[in-house]
Amino acid sequence: MLLLFVALVLQAQPRVHVSFIGDSIVRQEKSTWPDFLKDAFGKTALVVNFGVPGQRASQAVQAYDSQAHQNRPKNGEAGWCFVHIGVNDLAAGVSPNIVYENVKTLWAKCREDGYKVVAVTILPRVQDSQSEARRLDLNRYIMSNPKLYDYLVRPDLKLKDAGDPSLFYDGTHPTEKGARQLADIIAAELKAKGVPLQR
């Protein structure tokens, strides 16, 4: 009877829906930071990583309805969507302001679906000074209007050295150690802002 009661209680609790949108920094064959953050939302959370290696922000916009939209919260459920994308756009020479327009579209779609939006700034890379300036420009755009998302996290302020092989295995992608640190940084920032994470 006790097990039945516990099962009924768990069924009655609104499920939390957690989605991640991004590129290979969000999802690849190696462990990425969502792998180390997903349990913070509880064992019953429905967590789906929609990261696609090589994906640009414009492609994420096109894919949204068939991806994160399908994991949207319903009937009073809670939902969180982490948007961490833009590296491939910048590498392809797309202007930071164009990337930002697509990122804004993603944020808006997430909010329309009832998600709380977590905007994640772009991490440093081993690259030339001009490319680095464009990354900084995109981050300034991301931070420019906090009304467009619910939470901003800035891991770029803590993981600064993309040339550290213990944290970035190729100057762009975090190692397992780097991914764990990235998840810890994001969780700490969210908890400091009142988000009740279980870690």
C-alpha positions in Angstrom: 0.0 0.0 0.0 2.9 2.4 0.8 4.5 1.8 -2.6 1.1 2.4 -4.3 0.7 5.6 -2.3 4.2 6.8 -3.2 3.5 6.0 -6.9 0.3 7.9 -6.8 2.0 10.9 -5.2 4.7 10.9 -7.9 2.1 10.7 -10.6 0.3 13.7 -9.1 3.4 15.8 -9.1 3.8 18.0 -12.2 6.6 16.8 -14.3 9.5 19.1 -15.1 10.5 19.3 -18.8 14.1 20.3 -19.5 15.4 20.9 -23.0 18.9 21.9 -24.2 19.4 23.6 -27.6 22.9 24.0 -29.0 25.7 22.5 -31.0 28.6 20.1 -30.2 29.4 21.9 -27.0 25.9 20.9 -25.9 25.9 17.4 -27.4 28.4 15.0 -28.9 29.9 11.5 -28.4 31.9 12.7 -25.4 30.2 13.9 -22.2 28.9 17.4 -22.3 27.7 19.8 -19.6 24.0 18.9 -19.9 25.0 15.3 -18.9 26.2 16.6 -15.6 23.4 19.1 -15.0 20.3 17.0 -15.9 19.9 15.3 -12.6 19.7 18.6 -10.8 16.0 18.9 -11.9 15.0 15.7 -10.1 14.6 12.0 -11.0 11.2 12.5 -12.6 12.2 15.3 -14.9 11.9 14.7 -18.7 15.2 15.8 -20.0 16.0 15.9 -23.7 19.2 17.2 -25.3 18.5 18.6 -28.7 22.1 19.7 -29.4 23.3 18.9 -32.8 27.1 18.9 -33.7 27.8 21.6 -36.3 24.4 23.2 -35.8 23.9 27.0 -36.4 21.4 29.1 -34.7 19.4 29.5 -37.9 19.2 25.7 -38.2 18.1 25.4 -34.6 15.2 27.8 -35.3 14.1 25.7 -38.2 14.3 22.5 -36.1 12.6 23.9 -33.1 9.0 22.8 -33.8 10.1 19.1 -34.4 12.5 19.2 -31.4 12.2 21.3 -28.2 8.6 22.1 -29.0 7.8 18.4 -28.6 9.1 18.4 -25.0 7.3 21.6 -24.0 5.6 21.7 -20.6 1.8 21.2 -20.5 -1.1 21.5 -18.1 0.8 23.6 -15.5 4.0 21.7 -15.7 7.3 23.4 -15.3 9.8 23.7 -18.2 13.3 24.9 -18.7 15.1 25.4 -21.9 18.9 26.2 -22.1 20.0 27.9 -25.3 23.7 27.8 -25.9 24.5 28.3 -29.6 26.4 30.5 -32.0 29.9 29.1 -32.2 29.4 27.5 -35.7 27.7 30.6 -37.0 30.7 32.8 -36.0 33.1 30.2 -37.4 31.3 30.4 -40.7 31.6 34.2 -40.8 28.0 35.0 -39.8 27.7 38.5 -38.3 27.1 38.5 -34.5 24.0 40.6 -34.9 22.5 38.0 -37.4 23.3 35.2 -35.0 21.6 37.2 -32.2 18.4 37.6 -34.2 18.2 33.9 -34.5 19.0 33.3 -30.9 16.2 35.8 -30.0 13.8 33.9 -32.1 14.7 30.7 -30.2 14.1 32.4 -26.9 10.7 33.7 -28.1 9.7 30.2 -29.3 10.7 28.7 -25.9 8.7 31.3 -24.0 5.7 30.8 -26.2 5.8 27.1 -25.2 5.9 27.9 -21.5 9.6 27.3 -20.9 11.7 29.3 -18.6 14.6 30.4 -20.8 18.2 30.1 -19.7 20.5 32.1 -21.9 24.1 30.9 -21.9 27.0 33.0 -23.1 29.5 31.7 -25.7 32.7 30.2 -24.3 36.1 31.3 -25.4 38.0 29.4 -28.1 41.6 29.3 -29.3 41.2 31.7 -32.2 42.6 34.9 -33.8 41.8 38.3 -32.2 39.2 39.2 -34.9 37.2 36.0 -34.2 37.5 36.6 -30.5 36.2 40.1 -30.9 33.1 38.7 -32.7 32.5 36.2 -29.9 32.6 39.1 -27.4 30.2 41.1 -29.6 27.7 38.2 -29.6 27.9 37.9 -25.9 27.2 41.6 -25.5 24.2 41.1 -27.7 23.0 38.2 -25.6 23.3 40.3 -22.5 21.8 43.4 -24.0 18.1 42.7 -23.2 17.4 40.6 -20.1 13.7 40.9 -20.7 13.9 38.4 -23.5 14.9 35.5 -21.3 14.4 34.4 -17.7 17.9 33.7 -16.6 21.4 34.5 -17.8 24.4 32.4 -17.0 27.9 33.5 -17.8 30.3 30.5 -17.8 32.7 32.4 -20.1 33.8 34.4 -17.1 35.0 31.3 -15.3 36.2 29.0 -18.1 38.5 31.6 -19.7 41.4 29.6 -20.9 40.5 27.6 -24.0 44.1 26.7 -24.4 44.1 24.6 -21.2 44.1 21.0 -22.4 42.7 19.8 -19.1 39.5 21.8 -19.8 39.3 22.0 -23.6 40.6 19.1 -25.6 40.8 21.0 -28.9 40.6 24.6 -28.0 36.9 24.7 -28.5 35.2 21.7 -26.8 35.3 21.0 -23.1 36.9 17.8 -21.8 34.9 15.8 -19.3 36.6 17.9 -16.5 35.7 21.1 -18.4 32.1 19.9 -18.9 31.7 19.1 -15.2 33.1 22.5 -14.3 30.7 24.1 -16.8 27.7 22.3 -15.3 28.8 23.3 -11.8 29.2 27.0 -12.9 25.8 27.0 -14.5 24.1 25.3 -11.5 25.8 27.6 -9.0 24.7 30.7 -10.9 21.1 29.5 -11.2 21.0 28.5 -7.5 22.3 31.9 -6.6 19.3 33.4 -8.5 16.8 31.3 -6.6 16.4 28.3 -8.9 15.7 25.2 -6.6 18.1 22.7 -8.2 18.8 19.4 -6.5 22.6 19.5 -6.3 
